[in-house]
Amino acid sequence: MNSAMNGGDSMAADSAISVVLPSVLQPLAGGQSILTAPAEAAVTVEGLLDAVTGDYPALSRRLRDETGAVRRYVNIYVNGNEIRRLQGLVTAVAPGQEVLIIQSVAGG
C-alpha cells in the first residue's frame, strides 16, 4: 500500500479499500470525497490512513495527532463499527470494505 488512488480509477472493488471523507475534510484531499488504496490482503486502519493521506499531509494532521493517535473529534468506522469500540488503529480492514471518517463539528 504505497500510494493512494482516487475513487475514479478502474481498480477492482475487491482489491481496494475506499475511505469516504465528509465534506469538511474534502478540501484537504484535493476535493475528493473518496480516497482509494490498493489492498490484496487485510490491512490495519493505521496502514490504510498512512496510504491514503501520504499525498495529503494536512489531512493526515487533521485525523491524527503528533503521536499518531486518532484525534478525539474524529470518528472512523469500518463496516459501520467505530474503531474505538473495535481494536483502534490496529482494526483490520479487508479489501472491498469501506471506511467512513466523520469529524465532529462544534458550533451553535
HUMO-V46261 format. One record per backbone hydrogen bond with DSSP energy under -1.0 kcal/mol. NH is the residue of the N-H (numbers start at 0). CO is the residue of the C=O. Records with the same first field share a line. If there is no record, write none. Layout:
NH = CO + CO
//
This chain:
4 = 35
6 = 33
8 = 5
10 = 8
14 = 11
16 = 36
17 = 96
18 = 34
19 = 98
20 = 32
24 = 21
25 = 21
27 = 24
28 = 25
30 = 25
31 = 28
34 = 18
35 = 4
36 = 16
38 = 14
42 = 92
44 = 90
45 = 88
47 = 43
48 = 44
49 = 45
50 = 46
51 = 47
52 = 48
55 = 52
59 = 55
60 = 56
61 = 57
62 = 58
63 = 59
64 = 68
67 = 64
70 = 62
73 = 70
74 = 101
76 = 99
77 = 80
78 = 97
80 = 77
82 = 75
84 = 81
85 = 82
87 = 82
89 = 86
90 = 87
92 = 42
95 = 15
96 = 93
98 = 17
99 = 76
100 = 19
101 = 74
103 = 72
//
